[in-house]
Amino acid sequence: MIVILYMAISADGFIAKKDGDSDWVSEVDTLNFEKTIKDAGCLIVGRKTFEQYEGELYPMKDVYNVVLTNNKEKNKETNGVLISSKPPMEVLKLLNQKGFKSAVVIGGGTLNTSFLKERLIDEIYLSVHPLILGNGIKLFENTQDFVNLKLEGVEKLEDNLVQLHYKVIK
């Protein structure tokens, strides 16, 4: 299974404001983000991010939504949304059994780190927005992991965005 991390990020390296708000993400990036998820057919999101945008963005229609939580009592599946406290590797095995060939991890920083620590991320797309937040949620929270990346592409998008595409060297 191919695991893609797709994140909007500020020029100073934050994926959201301290309160989790990402209202600064451009429409161009939102459309690319949604296309990437629809192509994969599956998204994986952290509980806080899911709850913050529930009803607005999530659950995303026509794709399988996986919400990862630390709450062991919240494991359930309803209406195309799986809520799970299983570790990332077990969730990927389940998705593979369901026939998915790829999944898009869409944060937050703690969830991204859990996939990074287990060396499960294959590709990273970073849409760098031309702004500085000053502080907020980092792409990877509380990690000391050293991971090499290979630049696969750089694309200049509308709204002064630059999208970086990396392969993770394993």
C-alpha positions as CSV (number, residue, x, y, z in Angstrom):
1,M,0.0,0.0,0.0
2,I,1.2,3.5,-0.9
3,V,0.8,6.0,1.9
4,I,0.8,9.7,0.8
5,L,1.1,12.5,3.3
6,Y,-0.6,15.6,1.8
7,M,-0.4,18.9,3.8
8,A,-0.8,22.6,3.3
9,I,2.0,24.3,5.1
10,S,3.0,27.9,5.8
11,A,6.4,29.2,4.7
12,D,7.5,28.9,8.3
13,G,6.5,25.3,8.6
14,F,3.1,25.2,10.3
15,I,0.1,23.1,9.1
16,A,-2.4,25.0,11.2
17,K,-2.8,27.8,13.7
18,K,-2.4,26.9,17.4
19,D,-6.2,26.3,17.6
20,G,-6.1,24.0,14.6
21,D,-7.6,26.5,12.2
22,S,-6.4,26.3,8.6
23,D,-8.7,28.9,7.1
24,W,-5.7,30.3,5.3
25,V,-5.5,27.4,2.9
26,S,-6.2,28.5,-0.7
27,E,-9.0,27.2,-2.9
28,V,-6.5,26.0,-5.4
29,D,-4.8,23.8,-2.8
30,T,-8.2,22.5,-1.5
31,L,-9.1,21.3,-5.0
32,N,-5.7,19.5,-5.4
33,F,-6.1,18.0,-2.0
34,E,-9.6,16.7,-2.7
35,K,-8.5,15.3,-6.1
36,T,-5.6,13.4,-4.5
37,I,-7.9,11.9,-1.8
38,K,-10.5,10.9,-4.4
39,D,-7.9,9.3,-6.6
40,A,-6.7,7.2,-3.6
41,G,-10.2,6.4,-2.4
42,C,-9.2,6.6,1.2
43,L,-8.2,9.2,3.7
44,I,-6.7,8.9,7.2
45,V,-7.2,11.8,9.6
46,G,-6.7,12.5,13.3
47,R,-9.7,12.8,15.6
48,K,-9.1,16.4,16.5
49,T,-8.9,17.5,12.8
50,F,-11.9,15.4,12.0
51,E,-14.0,16.8,14.8
52,Q,-13.0,20.4,14.0
53,Y,-14.2,20.1,10.4
54,E,-16.9,17.5,10.8
55,G,-19.9,18.4,8.7
56,E,-17.9,20.9,6.7
57,L,-15.1,18.8,5.2
58,Y,-15.5,15.5,6.9
59,P,-16.6,12.9,6.4
60,M,-15.5,13.3,2.8
61,K,-18.0,11.9,0.3
62,D,-17.2,9.0,-2.1
63,V,-14.1,8.0,-0.2
64,Y,-13.5,5.8,2.8
65,N,-12.8,8.0,5.9
66,V,-10.5,6.6,8.7
67,V,-10.3,8.6,11.9
68,L,-7.5,7.6,14.3
69,T,-8.0,8.3,18.0
70,N,-6.3,7.4,21.3
71,N,-9.7,6.6,22.9
72,K,-9.9,2.8,23.0
73,E,-13.6,3.0,23.6
74,K,-14.4,4.7,20.3
75,N,-13.7,1.9,17.8
76,K,-16.6,1.7,15.4
77,E,-17.5,1.8,11.7
78,T,-20.6,3.7,10.4
79,N,-21.6,5.2,7.1
80,G,-18.2,4.9,5.5
81,V,-16.3,6.2,8.5
82,L,-14.0,4.0,10.5
83,I,-13.0,5.3,13.9
84,S,-10.1,3.3,15.3
85,S,-7.6,3.4,18.1
86,K,-5.4,0.8,16.3
87,P,-1.8,1.6,15.5
88,P,-1.1,2.9,11.9
89,M,0.3,-0.4,10.7
90,E,-2.8,-2.3,11.7
91,V,-5.1,0.2,10.1
92,L,-3.1,0.0,6.8
93,K,-3.4,-3.8,6.9
94,L,-7.2,-3.5,7.3
95,L,-7.3,-1.0,4.4
96,N,-5.3,-3.4,2.3
97,Q,-7.7,-6.2,3.1
98,K,-10.6,-3.9,2.0
99,G,-8.8,-3.6,-1.4
100,F,-7.3,-0.1,-1.1
101,K,-3.9,0.4,-2.9
102,S,-3.2,3.8,-1.5
103,A,-4.3,6.1,1.4
104,V,-3.8,9.8,2.0
105,V,-2.8,10.9,5.5
106,I,-4.0,14.4,6.2
107,G,-2.9,15.2,9.7
108,G,-2.6,16.7,12.2
109,G,1.0,16.8,13.5
110,T,0.6,14.0,16.0
111,L,-1.0,11.7,13.5
112,N,1.7,12.5,10.9
113,T,4.4,11.7,13.5
114,S,2.8,8.3,14.3
115,F,3.1,7.3,10.6
116,L,6.6,8.8,10.3
117,K,7.9,6.9,13.4
118,E,6.7,3.6,11.9
119,R,8.3,4.5,8.5
120,L,4.9,4.1,6.8
121,I,4.9,7.3,4.7
122,D,6.0,6.7,1.0
123,E,5.4,10.1,-0.5
124,I,4.9,13.6,0.8
125,Y,3.1,16.5,-0.9
126,L,3.6,19.9,0.7
127,S,1.7,22.9,-0.7
128,V,3.7,25.8,0.6
129,H,1.5,28.8,1.1
130,P,3.1,32.3,0.8
131,L,2.5,33.4,4.4
132,I,4.0,33.2,7.8
133,L,1.9,32.1,10.8
134,G,4.5,32.7,13.5
135,N,3.4,29.7,15.5
136,G,1.0,26.8,15.3
137,I,0.9,23.1,14.7
138,K,4.1,21.7,13.2
139,L,4.1,19.2,10.3
140,F,5.5,16.6,12.7
141,E,5.0,17.1,16.4
142,N,7.5,15.8,19.0
143,T,9.8,13.8,16.8
144,Q,13.5,13.3,16.7
145,D,13.4,11.0,13.7
146,F,15.8,11.6,10.9
147,V,14.3,10.8,7.5
148,N,15.9,11.4,4.1
149,L,13.7,12.5,1.2
150,K,14.2,12.6,-2.5
151,L,12.7,15.5,-4.4
152,E,10.4,14.2,-7.2
153,G,9.0,17.5,-8.3
154,V,8.3,21.2,-7.8
155,E,5.2,22.8,-9.2
156,K,4.3,26.4,-9.1
157,L,0.5,26.7,-8.7
158,E,-1.9,29.6,-8.8
159,D,-2.1,32.0,-5.7
160,N,1.7,32.0,-5.4
161,L,1.7,28.4,-4.1
162,V,4.5,26.0,-4.6
163,Q,3.9,22.3,-4.3
164,L,6.8,20.1,-3.3
165,H,6.6,16.3,-4.0
166,Y,9.0,14.0,-2.1
167,K,9.6,10.3,-2.0
168,V,10.6,9.0,1.4
169,I,13.9,7.1,1.2
170,K,13.5,3.9,3.3
